[in-house]
Amino acid sequence: MRRVLAGLDPEQRVAVTAQAGPVCILAGAGTGKTRAITHRIAYRVVTGEIAARHVLAVTFTARAAGQLRERLAQLGADGVVARTFHAAALRQVRYFAPRLLSGQAMPEVVESKARLVTLAAARAGLRADRTAARDLAGEIEWAKSNLVEPGEYPAAAAKATREPPYEAATVADVFTAYEEIKRNRGVIDFEDMLRAAVWGIEEHPDVAEQIRAQYRHFVVDEFQDVNPLQHRLLEAWLGGRDDLTVVGDASQTIYSFTGATSSYLVEFPRRHSAAVVVRLVRDYRSTPQVVGLANAVIRQARGGEARLRLALQGQLPPGPEPDLRIFPDEPAEAGAVAARCAELVAAGTPAREIAVLFRTNAQSEAYEAALAEAGVPAVVTGAARFFERPEVRQALVALRAAAKSDPGPGGLPEQVAGALGAVGWQRDQPPPGGAARERWEALAALVTLAEELPLGSLAELSDELARRAAIQHTPTVDGVTLASLHSAKGLEWDAVFLVGLAEGTLPTSYAKTDDAVEEERRLLYVGVTRARQWLWLSYGQARAPGGRARRPSRFLPQLAGGGAAGSAGEPKARAGRRRAGQPVPCRICGATLLAGADRKLGRCAGCPSDRDEELYERLREWRRGTAAEQQVPAYVVFTDATLAALAERKPTTDAELAVIGGIGPRKLAQFGPAVLALVGGAGVSQVTSSAPNQ
């Protein structure tokens, strides 16, 4: 018992020791949600309140289920069943299949819908390639997860503002044909398996009685990601009972496109009037600076999920301020990220503890290339490497073929766009459907490369692309993680780079409703909360050098608001007399500075310092004497950061002094003459008496 209760914070202890009944744990990122639910189960088992074999803990990945079982065993609660929804349903359907199917064997479960969807599309009069089949399969999966039948799809899709890859009526025809093909072949898909489990319980009292006798206490992790079909199965398991513990974070709802909905989490206290609601807000993952920025991002959230947003409280020692950068274009951004990654690795940060996160997989190419050029190993997570994607391989073949024939009129970008027409790419609006858009964006990235690279022909471009593909195919065991924000959910790193934070990318231009925009905001929140210590946020003002200017993401409060931020983690956007929010360039590399400390120094934190150490020491000596003379602490005269900025920037006029943070009109009048004299070479004894008393 001591081991189970040891080390819990007050809120975790309330969650762990709550009485039997409905319990809702609202757990922010890094607040120890897994600790809370495993210790709650173990507490109830160790006290004899429940038997381990009567507990069913449900989560969304086999990895998470394995972690639950491992932790529970360590706490003395071995024997608890922890599975995904699909694994739990599969086990039950297999066990009861002879009874439910009059002695027949359970149908085979198809691992992928793509092949059957392709056949169904042909039956509906469509020629669907692999990309179209993926999008159609996604629509069918969404419909079945929302308990929508084929004939109901057009109305349901319109109500949910879906953007299907074809006309809704056509998708419904494919859906109908898909269901017929499955029946004829005697196979089922994963959604059918969940529905079979529900049907077995709802329509067969003997099955319901046996399952409910086995499982009497339920725990559901990531409750904000439950879809209607999964919730229907949970309700069937419960059978009107209320010994249910759920844990989730509405601010991390980022999978609504698959059918997941946070409504069950948001409405839990209303559905269960006697529910105990516990908020976990102590963040043990990230520094207060990272936590502060996360709070600033989510503070502006709107919609139903915002009702349950949590103001996190950082528990770790202070760390560096988030590093915010603006670059002229995406190649400059990628190069700077790669250089900073190389510095971190050289300073001792393992490459596996660094991640570069972006909104879409098509953005990975620039960072794969930049890291390869910098000699930093990289691992792409959640998607294939850029040059390994089927559409990119096809495009390279088309470009090589075009290079050997007449490339057509126009410059290199126009020639590339023309060559990509052979693989079905059109430069106008991207097609509907997530997979189709991802394919379109990957090919668009090749056109962008043609705009960026100083090359004169398709042959030269083909050679350069082949070179990039070769260096990026080097096997990597341990490297910097490259991943989309969706793929990063549930993971964490010491250093995180959030890149491409521009309007049109985050939020994506496809987010056309208020709800869709809010989900984009939550994506950024998830990205910020992946960082333990170092956090970098950046965007390129143009996609390619000289390209059309873009605006920074509206979700970055220090950019959107333009004013100085007040709490930890909200980098101040001020610079002396400059208008609030006005860009300040690094005097060494030219990158736009947004972090307060960087703006004061006039350079990026990673750029080399050119501080005059002798001047710095004279300034410190002068400050000591001035502070003693005025009987005030030394920092009241100038902070260490201001002295460092003076020794680096060496101002020679009042105007140059005025742009250094920490030197307002009063201090400019009071100490300006002495500081300028010291910078000009005067000794401390010559200027000490020149500072008038306050």
Buried (B, 14 or more C-beta within 10 A) or exposed (E): EEEBBEEBBEBBBBBBBBEBBBBBBBBBBBBBBBBBBBBBBBBBBBEEEBEBEBBBBBBBEEEBBEBBBEBBBEBEBEEBBBBBBBBBBBEBBEBBBEEBBEEEEBBEBBEEBBEBBBBBBEBBEBEBBEBBBBBBBBBBBBBBBBBBEBEBBBEBBEEBEBBBBBEBEBBBBBBBBBBEBBEEEEBBBBBBBBBBBBBBBBEBEEBBEBBBEEBBBBBBBBBBBBBBBBBBBBBBBBBEBBBBBBBBBBBBBBBBBBBBBBBBBBEBBEEBEEBBBBBBBBBBBBBBBBBBBBBBBBEBBEBBBBEBBBEBEBBBEEBBBBBBBBBBBBBBBBBBBBBBBBEBBEEEBBBBBBBBBBBBBBBBBBBBBBBBBBEBBBBBBBBBBBBEBEBBBBBBBBBBEBBEEEBBEEEBBBBBBBBBEBBBBEBEEBBBBBBBBBBBBBBBBBBBBBBBBEBEEBBBBBBBBEEBBEBBEEEBEEBBBBBBBBBBBBBBBBBBBBBBBBBBBBBBEEBEEEBBBBBBBBBBBBBBBBBBBBBBBBBBBBBBBEBEEBEBBBBBBBBBBEEBBEEBBBBBBBBBEBEEBEBBBBBBBEBBBBBBBBBBBBBBBBBEEEBBEEBBEBBBBBBBBBBEEBEEEBBBBBBEBBBBBBBBBBBEEBEBBBBBBBBEEEBBEBBBBBBBBBBEEBEBEEBBEBBEEE
